[in-house]
Amino acid sequence: MKHIIIAITGASGGLYALRLLRALLTEGHHAHVIVSKFGRYVLHDETLLPSGGALRIQLTRLYGEDIMNGELTEYKIGDLAAPIASGSVIVDGMTVIPCSMKSLSAITHGTSSTLIERAADVTLKEARPLILVPRETPLNRIHLRNMLAVSEAGAHIVPAMPAFYQKPKTFDDIADFIAGRVLNLLGIEQKLFAPWRAEENESVEDEGRQNAR
Ligand SMILES: Cc1cc2nc3c(=O)[nH]c(=O)nc-3n(C[C@H](O)[C@H](O)[C@H](O)COP(=O)(O)O)c2cc1C
């Protein structure tokens, strides 16, 4: 069982976080979840997550009993005395998914004034994987500079840029692509989408060769 901190902030794309949580919990991992005020707002505004009750119950109502295979601990964003605010508590990594430009800025500058910012700061100082999934468009130079600076400090940037070569049929398929990429960087095998297949590559090459003939 891996211990992963999942921070959900107020950028569009809460579905990425829900799909990641579904995958982690179904596989029996322990998710330590922090949701910002606007993270909660956007999550409920954009997704079918039912409101009322603990997040674990909401997720079970959305995705079924398999959610119960894992553990979920929810923390208050202002709880700077939470265990995950200290580097002495061992976790396997953290992701901020989706990551607003405000949270990106705060993490980049080491502000540490909320539990999300502090846990990210701790994750970097302890040299554990920190995966940020920023979402904004278009990007200004402040956003771009912050991404470069936090990447130089050791974070992984996984922009919410889903690919379409998997031929997604649903929003869940699209979100699973990003969730799967995050799982890979956390060192957890992802089963959300099939990797690009060599046979398909070969058939595309064959087709290209035939067309060239
Ligand atoms: C509906 C809605 C969608 C938003 N989408 C984005 C977004 O995609 N990216 C972003 O950086 N901010 C977005 N914002 C603005 C952030 O929520 C806002 O900057 C907030 O202060 C972020 O705080 P947090 O990082 O603590 O959640 C959105 C706000 C709302 C109300």
Ligand as a Chemical Component Dictionary entry (heavy atoms), coordinates in Angstrom:
data_LIG
# 
_chem_comp.id                   LIG 
_chem_comp.type                 NON-POLYMER 
_chem_comp.pdbx_formal_charge   0 
_chem_comp.three_letter_code    LIG 
# 
loop_
_chem_comp_atom.comp_id 
_chem_comp_atom.atom_id 
_chem_comp_atom.alt_atom_id 
_chem_comp_atom.type_symbol 
_chem_comp_atom.charge 
_chem_comp_atom.model_Cartn_x 
_chem_comp_atom.model_Cartn_y 
_chem_comp_atom.model_Cartn_z 
_chem_comp_atom.pdbx_ordinal 
LIG C1  C1  C 0 -15.346 27.875 -12.141 1  
LIG C2  C2  C 0 -13.913 28.288 -11.925 2  
LIG C3  C3  C 0 -12.938 27.756 -12.742 3  
LIG C4  C4  C 0 -11.599 28.125 -12.560 4  
LIG N1  N1  N 0 -10.649 27.565 -13.369 5  
LIG C5  C5  C 0 -9.358  27.879 -13.176 6  
LIG C6  C6  C 0 -8.337  27.257 -13.978 7  
LIG O1  O1  O 0 -8.606  26.440 -14.850 8  
LIG N2  N2  N 0 -7.050  27.548 -13.693 9  
LIG C7  C7  C 0 -6.691  28.428 -12.702 10 
LIG O2  O2  O 0 -5.500  28.648 -12.505 11 
LIG N3  N3  N 0 -7.647  29.044 -11.936 12 
LIG C8  C8  C 0 -8.952  28.788 -12.140 13 
LIG N4  N4  N 0 -9.912  29.383 -11.361 14 
LIG C9  C9  C 0 -9.495  30.378 -10.368 15 
LIG C10 C10 C 0 -9.048  29.749 -9.055  16 
LIG O3  O3  O 0 -10.074 28.962 -8.505  17 
LIG C11 C11 C 0 -8.638  30.857 -8.079  18 
LIG O4  O4  O 0 -7.470  31.516 -8.547  19 
LIG C12 C12 C 0 -8.410  30.359 -6.673  20 
LIG O5  O5  O 0 -7.940  31.440 -5.884  21 
LIG C13 C13 C 0 -7.430  29.210 -6.605  22 
LIG O6  O6  O 0 -7.167  28.925 -5.251  23 
LIG P1  P1  P 0 -6.627  27.489 -4.804  24 
LIG O7  O7  O 0 -5.417  27.222 -5.597  25 
LIG O8  O8  O 0 -6.339  27.675 -3.355  26 
LIG O9  O9  O 0 -7.731  26.523 -5.038  27 
LIG C14 C14 C 0 -11.250 29.040 -11.535 28 
LIG C15 C15 C 0 -12.252 29.558 -10.709 29 
LIG C16 C16 C 0 -13.571 29.183 -10.903 30 
LIG C17 C17 C 0 -14.621 29.779 -10.003 31 
# 
loop_
_chem_comp_bond.comp_id 
_chem_comp_bond.atom_id_1 
_chem_comp_bond.atom_id_2 
_chem_comp_bond.value_order 
_chem_comp_bond.pdbx_ordinal 
LIG C1  C2  SING 1  
LIG C2  C3  SING 2  
LIG C2  C16 DOUB 3  
LIG C3  C4  DOUB 4  
LIG C4  N1  SING 5  
LIG C4  C14 SING 6  
LIG N1  C5  DOUB 7  
LIG C5  C6  SING 8  
LIG C5  C8  SING 9  
LIG C6  O1  DOUB 10 
LIG C6  N2  SING 11 
LIG N2  C7  SING 12 
LIG C7  O2  DOUB 13 
LIG C7  N3  SING 14 
LIG N3  C8  DOUB 15 
LIG C8  N4  SING 16 
LIG N4  C9  SING 17 
LIG N4  C14 SING 18 
LIG C9  C10 SING 19 
LIG C10 O3  SING 20 
LIG C10 C11 SING 21 
LIG C11 O4  SING 22 
LIG C11 C12 SING 23 
LIG C12 O5  SING 24 
LIG C12 C13 SING 25 
LIG C13 O6  SING 26 
LIG O6  P1  SING 27 
LIG P1  O7  DOUB 28 
LIG P1  O8  SING 29 
LIG P1  O9  SING 30 
LIG C14 C15 DOUB 31 
LIG C15 C16 SING 32 
LIG C16 C17 SING 33 
# 
